[in-house]
Structures are given as C-alpha cells and as structure tokens.
C-alpha cells in the first residue's frame, strides 16, 4: 500500500540531517515535506545516490535538486541544548557522535511493571481527552472537523462521539497490524494536526488545541505502537526511540522535535562515570556500565543501533573521548551472561517488529531495516 507519492519534478531540495541520520525531501510546495529516518550513514549515502540515479534515468530534467549537507540549524540547536545541560557556552561544545537509537531506560525498568503507565492493570486508562477529528470534506473542498472523545487503554485507541457515549465510533489496536504508526499531518491547513496511520482504511486525522497537547498525544500513541505484538513468552522491554549524543564530557539520550529542532533530555551521564562497554559479536547493541561508587547509582544503559556499522561508529567516538580523558582505552568486554543475551535479543526482535509495522507493514524486508 502506497502512503505517499511524490513526482521527481516536485522536489525542490534535499536536506540531510546531523551525522547523516535523516533525509528530508522538500517540495516546491513547502507544505509537502517528507522526513526519512535512516539512522545509518551508509544507508543515507546509498539512498541519495539511488535517488540521483533514478532522476537521471527518469523524466526529471536538469538541474537536479540541491542536496544540503550542513544541517546548520540542527547543529546550532543541539549545541545550545548541550551547553544548557553542561552549563557551558555553546561555542565550547564539541559533539563527537549523534545517532538515532533505541535506549533501554534503566529507571523505567527499575520501577517494575506495577508502575508501567502503559500496562499496569487490566482496565487501566493511559490517556483520554477531547480532540477534533476530520469527519470529511464538503463538495466545495472545505474540511469538516468535529469534536470527539479519545481513550487510549491497554494499547487500544477508542474514538467516542462524546465523553458520555459508551459505543465507540472506532477502535484501533495500536500494536496490531491495522496500525502503521503516528505522524504529523501534512495534508491539512488545520494547526496541531496529526494522523494515526491505518492499513485497512484512510488514516484517522486528529487535531489538538495546541502544540504541547499534540506532542503529548503523539508520544502516547507512538509508545503504544512501539509495544507491538509481543512474541509469546517475551516480556516487553521499555526501549525508547531517541537521539544519542556524545560530547567530550557527557553522553545524552534525548528527544528532538524534527520541525523545531527542540531537544528534551531523557538521560545524562558523565563519561568519567563509565567503566566499561560490553558487546556481542555481530549484534547491533551494547551495554554501558557505570561506576558503582558514583553519587547516585545508575543501572547500565543498553543501546540498540540500526546496524553494526553505526554501533562501531559510536564505539570509536566513545573510545576516542575516553582516551582523551584517561590516556588509555575504555575496557571493552564481551556479553557472556546467557540471560542478558536472551533479554537483549528479545528486545531487538520487538524493535524490528515495530520497524516492519511502521514501514507500511511490508513484511519480509531485508534484515537491516532503518530506524523509525
């Protein structure tokens, strides 16, 4: 099923994000912009070469769309964020690594299932509230929006006409095959709009009262989707898709608003608190271990990358920063514990299943799918 189609002649320019982790296709109609998360330098380069080749062989005449590689605004926003978190000047910030990863939030896991806001009790309501939804379009092309009451409970989205109604207009299993994810809407002029992508019918278009409310709803929906269809016997692991940033002194996990380049911190650690890193041959994940005598105990971080090449890029940057501090290499260990291996492999399989669902539910893709 094709979600969007763009003619080569519509493309105005192509913007590549920080460390070639994303590609944005910008059309001559500025309302049409498409963000692609590759989370892989090599995949980004392959995509750009393939796109150029397709345009040359296709119907697009020169000049071809410009490719902007500097990511100036994103660099400035990231430097400002790191400076605020590190209490230094933005001009002094040196970013060694930026990448899109899945992060196993150690504090979320430490809280245990009883405090998991997405699966606590059988009938737990994780979020509800009034939103507007696109009910249709008049014969003159005017969009018709109506209010509705949305409930997200146990991974199921229920749409009611009103808070007092008991029969939903629609119910969607956010982790099932009928849902392909959630994204901002680029098909309407209504502000603060977003879509729940459906595979068996047109997307559900919703609108919030403000940007903050929209972002909150999207975060809940995306996390419900990421829980996915849990393989039998596998407990869900609280893996959060996020940005991983490494500087000369700290490592950050954070969320970034792709339209405003606003960063929100999720976790921070000093490089001097890292004591070792563990990996498994041929796998895309690693475990950061921290000093036991630090002021506040921090459980290990488990980081999942899109491919082993991206993991190696991170390991190289981390080792360089560590060596600059201590003049020796960071201790690199193999993951030997069978239980830890199994846990990481299960989490990786859940992440991969989420990739497949979000990519128009195309099954049987190549083993290495892009982060999304």
Buried (B, 14 or more C-beta within 10 A) or exposed (E): EEEEEEEBEBBBBBBBBBBBBBBBBBBEEEEBBBBBBBBBBBBBEEBBEEBBEEBEEEEBEEEBBEEBEEBEEBBEBBBBBBBEBBEEEBEEBEBBBBBBBBBBBBEBBEEEEEEBEBBBEEEEEBBBBEBBBBEEEEEEEEBEBEEBBBBBBBBBBBBBEEEEEEEBBBEBBBBBEBBBBBBBBBBBEBEBBBBBBBBEEEBBBBBBEEEEBBBBBBEBBBBBBBBBBBEEEBEBBBBBBBBBBBBBBBBBBBBBEBEEBBBEBBBBBBBEBBBBBBBBEEBBBBBBBBBEEEEEEBEBBBBBBBBBBBBEBBBEBBBBBBEEBEEEEBEEEEBEEEEBBEBBBBBBBBBBBBBBBBBBBEEEEEEBBBBB
